[in-house]
Amino acid sequence: MERILSSEVSAHVGARVRLAGWLHAKRDLGSVSFGILRDRAGLAQIVASSPLELQLETVFEVEADAVAAPQAPGGAELREPVFHVLSEPVATPPVELRRPKLKENLPFVLDHAAVALRHPRQRAAFEVAAASLTGFRAALDGLGFTEISTPKIVAAATESGANVFTLDFFGQTAYLAQSPQLYKQVMVGVFERVYETGHVFRAEPHDTTRHLAEYTSLDAELGFVADHLDVMRVVREVIASMVTSVRERAPRAVALLGVELPEVPAEIPSVHFADTGVDDVDLAPADERRLCEHHGELVFVTGYPMAKRPFYTHPEPERPQYSNSFDLLFRGLEIVTGGQRLHRYEDYVAALGGEIEPFAGYLAAFRHGMPPHGGFALGLERWVARLVGAENIRETTLFPRDRTRLAP
Ligand code: AMO
């Protein structure tokens, strides 16, 4: 008999069926006992006339009658079950998976991620993440971008020297990539339009709810732009496509978590840094929240002071203390950074203050002709956290890495 999924039981009412999964919960009422099977599609109720002698999280197959039952998940349940155990746990689960929401605190949940992630609500955030990735790729594939994969062991820091991890690379000093920035720019010289989804590393010294030491960076870079506004139009398309993909591909997670998907306007509102009322070179988290309260759940802030942006940033032609860069704020949090880049070799030599040695491979692209270009990067875990309303970015990271967390 072919295996069916928990979501398919109601379509087989009246038939004998076979399912497989984990024992998610059980309840013994004496004359009758209930078990909940969990598989990749959801939950199914099993009703038996004798107590279930299986431990929670036992992996099993079951053959049973599919019977209509309006009160059961999916409107049908399994009766007259015959169990076949595939794998027996050797310990009781560290978290109570049967609860609608885990009641354990976040550090405990993270310590026991291998099991805690099995909880339908914990898992749902990662269904949203997967659908978001599909939407990111779909938008950029549709716009003629080529997907690339670049090295994560690199010879030079790209974003700033301070928060880079150093490693011994066969006796030579190497770094973990803080972003694919320089490689994606080089690849504009090859494909004009590229994107990459990959891990990046930041030796982030602060313990905040928005910083990880390792996160998933969704990067894009495109040539032949007039300025950063062309890049922002691509960001808008990408965000809209990610929202559509979450709606279409992760409806169960959206419903379970009560996700309110944003309306992405045809043009996302935009504020220049000089008009934010901030008397500093960067926004504080409170400024980001205030700007969203004022302008909407999606807001571009453009023109960040050059003093705060990395060396590859293109200045604003009329006011060179500002830059042709932007951040996208979503529900009070920066989720995207991007901008126009320098594209002339001489400008890089000047920006690097003559320290061009570590960047020789990168600068080769500019020595041999590069178009005006720009790009952006979106932090996947931050995006999902804002979407699902998670307070802490660790809730939307499978196995977070931070100053105090290297395992699991
Ligand atoms: P930036 O350093 O601003 O820009 O990073 C881009 C986006 O990545 C996310 N992010 C983080 N997420 C989790 N933990 C962290 N420690 C962390 N740091 C950043 C944020 C942020 O908006 N090369 C440029 C991008 C570009 O201009 O194309 C860069 O990396 O969502």
Boltz pocket constraint, residues with backbone or C-beta under 6 A from the ligand:
constraints:
  - pocket:
      binder: B
      contacts: [[A, 159], [A, 178], [A, 179], [A, 181], [A, 202], [A, 204], [A, 210], [A, 211], [A, 212], [A, 213], [A, 214], [A, 215], [A, 217], [A, 219], [A, 220], [A, 334], [A, 335], [A, 336], [A, 337], [A, 338], [A, 339], [A, 375], [A, 376], [A, 377], [A, 378], [A, 379], [A, 380], [A, 381], [A, 382], [A, 393]]
      max_distance: 6.0
